Amino acid sequence: MSNEKTDVTNLLRAWGSGDRSTEERLWPLVFAELKRIARHHLANERLDHTLQSGALVNEVYIQLADLHQTQWESRSRFFAMCARMMRQVLVDHARARHSQKRGGHRLRVTLSDNVAISESKGVELLALDDALKRLAEIHPRKSEVVEMRFFGGLTAEETAEVLNVSRLTVIRDWNFSRAWLQAAMNGEDVDEE
Amino acid sequence: MKSERWAAIEALFHAARELQGEDRVRFLSKECGGDDAMRGQVEALLRGDERTEGILNTTVPRMAINARIGPYEVTGWIGAGGMGEVYRARDPRLSRDVAIKLLPENFAEDASRMHRFEQEARATGQLNHPNILAVYDVGLQGSTPYIVSELLTGQSLRSMLNGSAVPTRKAIDLARQIADGLAAAHDKGIIHRDIKPDNIFVTSEGRVKILDFGLAKFTQPAGDSATVKPRVETQRGTLMGTVTYMSPEQVRGENVDHRSDIFSFGTVLYELLTGRSPFARATAADTMAAILKEDPPELTIPGIPAALWRIVSRCLEKSRETRFQSARDLGFGLEFLSGEVGRQGTVARRPRLLRRRDFLWAVAGTLGLGVVGTVVRKLLTSSEDPLKLELPTPTLIATWDTRAEDETISEGEISLDGKFVTFFSNREGQVDIFQIVIGGREEPKNLTSSFPGKHRPSPPGTVLRNLGFTGDPLRIWFSPREARATDSSDNLSPNTEAKLTIPFGGGAAMSILGENTEAPSWSPDNKRVVYLKTQPGGDNLFIADNEGADSRPILEDQKRGMHNHNPVWSPKGDWIYFVRSEDPSFARADDVTVKANIWRVRPYEKSIPQQLTYLNVPVNYLAPIDDRRVLYTARAEDWSGPWLWVLDVETKNRQKVSSVDQYISVSASGDGRRVVATVAKPPTGDLSSVPVFENRTAKDSDLKPFPITTPRPHAPRFDAQRKSMFYLSPRGTVDGLWRWENGESTPVLNEPDVPLFEPPAVSRSGTRIVVVVRQEGQRHLYIMSADGTNRNRLDSSITVQGSAGQAVADWGPEDKWIVAGGSDGTNKGLFQIPADGAGKSVLIYSGPATSPVVSPDGSLIAYSTPLVAGQSELRFVRLDQGPVDHLPRVLVRPGGYRFLPNRNCLVFLRIQQPLDFWLLDLTTGTTNRLTELSNKGRIQTFDITLDDQIVFDRTQEHSDIYRLDFPK
């Protein structure tokens, strides 16, 4: 692991200083780590897994990057990348669980209420993912804002930095997107004439 | 959809979002004209915006796990509400978990509002009521304010309700607790303004905690205008206020008083009983109209007594004049009712299967609710392990605004009645005694600022108490210090003064108890006082009446060197607990190798003492909290701490109850219910250099920072060529040894289980180091190479003497031998120890001696007498000729002296404040002052470069005073 950590640290450093050729090697490593950590948390029924996804990304960062060795300016960009992957991981997880449930595992009744909660969260997550895709068609940047802030746990400032817009724009985008997504998830007609 | 149209919709959405009610409707009508589709879209978005449930509303934490908010480490995400996000965090200074509410980012835009908010938060922080969330701290994270409070487990009333009613009896119990909390706040003139189920928390023990006191005020526009703006946006678009629980006067935008809270309380009680709120309508406008005009729908639920309904209606009166006029009255009404409902025997309708809880409720039915609490507690406490002490949440006292940066507070003492606190603090420069009234404004008052030399308080000590309350809570005793300028060295005479007492509030001092007395403690009934008398053989305990008359010994040690320190009474007054230590060679030395233990004795003449602990570490302060348990401060066997511990005097088991904090002192009220502790924060410090001038004293402006990048470097020691310097610096939780050479620091020894406290002794060539290692309460010398390898015990027969942190050994010329102060089991004194392990150590001076340093030519050794009663004297011995008597006797900081490399002089640190460097010319025997520095921290160790630069460490210690209230 420590070798791997050094690897990733070096890759991150190169990537952070603008060497995009490292991506091919870097992201699979990051994605694997992300999945590992997410799976660990999901397996332990960390219920509000979507809520914690920002925290998970943070954990990935801590796991992968030897913080003492990394004088790395691109933390936000790394988080933004992870946010996308995290969305993928969580949605996959929710989908798998959802279909499994519909696939008729009757034993579910013996599980605690908590699992039920996380399942309903899972369904909501799938709805959000769906609505986000629709939002992306209309306004790609806004969906990115949501992705970074919701799945990556980025602050408004960090999101602004990655997207190269002002913090106020991020806040406005977020306010709008949130309203739009909540309307959309509530079955309102917000993306069609 | 076209992008222009999207842009138009978005613009309308943002604009409409800022408007409320009628204004919004008017705005939309005007802007959309006849474009119903556009209006429909915007309204759909606004509906989306107003949804506060769902996945998007519980997300987007601004802080990552492990991030810091002020000094707090974020450990989790609890949730988001109208008033910001809540994190779980750890206070590393007190090692306790806290909840931190990070307010919306735009909250502090207005500086004056921020200021008012801080004031209000501090006022709330002092409410200290079991039904009000305890606020510990407020601060700014960047420009975002945050509030630190106790961490609760349980749920909000909102989620408890979840659309359905709670059982009547439970509702009454909750309501009564809410009313109690409100009453306590209203008494202090604090109004909540936003009482609603979301702001009421029910812990898993069923205790109500009202959250966000006084906050609502700041979410509303400054100045009470006629325009109602019940809804305030955060940047994240969450809803901050809801109109549903507003009082009519709030809806009208009028000034509100505490009776507004009573109305809101009424709506909450209504909802508790029925599961729905009385005025909630489809829109905010309708709701507001209902609050102003409609009567609440009558409660028609069976089982709700008519009296309860009357209480609800009286809270919900439109005119505040006709409501309950105080939350206190309301509470009484509910209390009365809780008894009534209990007697009505609804118990019969409970399920047949009586679980423990139900059983208790059944008991409640017959006894009346009030009694249940006591019964349950009795059941719990009797079976409890006394060592499973749950330390109550410490509350910072004296949170005055102008808290000094590097303030050191020590010897916090609480009065027998638990209402007053006194402590030492250096916040006004020199050490003074301060007082505080608990629960008042907690503004510390300096009692000794005007005291002249002779009556000034002695600096706090960790061995003997120097400060406390007399049996009269309005009188404080302290040890005065007698300063006599007899010669150039400002000699201090030993502290043999009688104790002085001063009235709480300040005034003239009076003498009490006579000379050579120490550490008095008054019995809980204020009839007797126990104290110790320092006598040639050791310290003995005496008891007297509360004025100090009719004194009789209760414990007289025949054995020399027995010290009986810091006696305190048990809450019942039937025992006296004290710290007993044995050190045959030094009278009252605060030597680290002193083995101290807790003992107790009956408060009669000639009673037999009982030993309660078997420890190898110094024990400092004792605070009995009940018949069985004594809190005390002591280091752990690995020398970490000092920690707070609890001792079960019956089983003699003990348990550490603090985990990170350094507890410097602890004191308990007479009934043991309230404890006051001083707690140290991690020290800070740096290295500086100052030149030795021939013709003038050096000032602050002559100081240069010494370029070391590791944190808090201290205890510097050079080799003879001054090529490399060795020093201590924290690495992880303990101090490690570092080498600085050519501007770079490298770690030499850094093992968590080998914590270093004393400066290293560096050989002349810089190739070998001697360090002090603690093992089983003893300190041993180890020798090793300059890179930390080849570590070996140096003469295993010798154990080291001297105060913690002070240098213990030094090298002779050519790296051949080391001289150290210590004991070989038979003799105590200075030993010359061969460095290569061959040959025997030689006792070169017999007698109490610590911290030797060797002159450049190796012929003269300077050492200090052990620190006794705050005094330590510089002495000299010639290697071949024995003690040197012709040099003046000066008082020095133990270990605080080094020879100048090129002149026959010695630089030393005087013991008394201000801490400055002095020069002793060994040829002429004259002394002169080298520096005149402002006091910024404690100087412990220094060394001198070849060009006569004094390189010294300065440590700033910070400590705070906390109170801990044990539940009754």
Interface residues (C-beta under 8 A of the other chain):
Chain A: D48 T50 L51 Q52 G54 A55 N58 E59 I62 K121 E124 L125 L128 I138 H139 V146 R149 F150 G153 T155 A156 I171 R172 W174 N175 F176 R178 A179 W180 L181 Q182 A183 A184 M185 N186 E188 D189 V190 D191 E192 E193
Chain B: M1 W6 E10 F13 H14 R17 A37 G40 Q41 A44 L45 L46 R47 G48 D49 R51 G54 I55 L56 T58 T59 V60 P61 R62 A64 I65 N66 G76 W77 E105 Q235 R236 G237
